[in-house]
Amino acid sequence: DDHSQMLSARFSDDGTHIVFGSSNGEAGLKNLKSGRLPSVLRGHGGSVFDARLSPDGTRVVTASLDGTARVWHAGKGEA
């Protein structure tokens, strides 16, 4: 939503993507070359304060203030 705040942002190990978490319970993965958001990760009940991409670029792990951590498929946006 328009009132969400970015809480974390990190470069992938290879520098090709940014993975981020936000106050609206979403995380995302943005391709820096194309500018596209290949994945928006929705499903947490609280703010996502940390998100990291696996070294092989296939998974994203997120941590939320709802007390959960999730592992997502980076290309599909599914947990």
C-alpha positions as a Python dict, from the first residue, in 0.01 Angstrom:
ca = {
    (1, 'D'): (0, 0, 0),
    (2, 'D'): (106, 363, -33),
    (3, 'H'): (175, 397, 340),
    (4, 'S'): (415, 106, 376),
    (5, 'Q'): (774, 166, 473),
    (6, 'M'): (1083, -15, 353),
    (7, 'L'): (1239, -181, 658),
    (8, 'S'): (1535, -362, 501),
    (9, 'A'): (1713, -382, 168),
    (10, 'R'): (2018, -586, 67),
    (11, 'F'): (2210, -663, -248),
    (12, 'S'): (2229, -1025, -356),
    (13, 'D'): (2575, -1180, -332),
    (14, 'D'): (2627, -1138, -706),
    (15, 'G'): (2496, -778, -707),
    (16, 'T'): (2220, -843, -962),
    (17, 'H'): (1917, -813, -731),
    (18, 'I'): (1791, -629, -426),
    (19, 'V'): (1584, -818, -173),
    (20, 'F'): (1370, -611, 63),
    (21, 'G'): (1117, -625, 345),
    (22, 'S'): (844, -374, 423),
    (23, 'S'): (602, -268, 693),
    (24, 'N'): (298, -396, 501),
    (25, 'G'): (403, -759, 552),
    (26, 'E'): (550, -798, 204),
    (27, 'A'): (899, -869, 81),
    (28, 'G'): (1031, -853, -271),
    (29, 'L'): (1311, -928, -507),
    (30, 'K'): (1405, -668, -769),
    (31, 'N'): (1625, -732, -1072),
    (32, 'L'): (1864, -435, -1100),
    (33, 'K'): (1935, -480, -1471),
    (34, 'S'): (1574, -493, -1588),
    (35, 'G'): (1417, -299, -1300),
    (36, 'R'): (1149, -567, -1275),
    (37, 'L'): (1010, -712, -956),
    (38, 'P'): (1014, -1083, -1040),
    (39, 'S'): (871, -1172, -702),
    (40, 'V'): (653, -999, -446),
    (41, 'L'): (629, -1220, -140),
    (42, 'R'): (298, -1187, 44),
    (43, 'G'): (177, -1387, 340),
    (44, 'H'): (317, -1251, 664),
    (45, 'G'): (79, -1104, 921),
    (46, 'G'): (326, -839, 1034),
    (47, 'S'): (606, -619, 905),
    (48, 'V'): (896, -797, 733),
    (49, 'F'): (1206, -663, 904),
    (50, 'D'): (1461, -884, 728),
    (51, 'A'): (1483, -1062, 394),
    (52, 'R'): (1781, -1241, 239),
    (53, 'L'): (1847, -1420, -87),
    (54, 'S'): (2014, -1762, -79),
    (55, 'P'): (2365, -1777, -232),
    (56, 'D'): (2231, -1975, -531),
    (57, 'G'): (1954, -1717, -589),
    (58, 'T'): (1667, -1967, -572),
    (59, 'R'): (1520, -1890, -230),
    (60, 'V'): (1441, -1591, -12),
    (61, 'V'): (1414, -1617, 365),
    (62, 'T'): (1204, -1357, 547),
    (63, 'A'): (1157, -1273, 915),
    (64, 'S'): (846, -1093, 1034),
    (65, 'L'): (722, -917, 1344),
    (66, 'D'): (436, -1171, 1343),
    (67, 'G'): (693, -1411, 1492),
    (68, 'T'): (739, -1622, 1180),
    (69, 'A'): (1016, -1687, 931),
    (70, 'R'): (939, -1819, 583),
    (71, 'V'): (1142, -1963, 300),
    (72, 'W'): (1014, -1866, -46),
    (73, 'H'): (1086, -1983, -400),
    (74, 'A'): (1247, -1669, -545),
    (75, 'G'): (1108, -1702, -897),
    (76, 'K'): (752, -1798, -807),
    (77, 'G'): (688, -1593, -494),
    (78, 'E'): (556, -1900, -312),
    (79, 'A'): (646, -2019, 37),
}
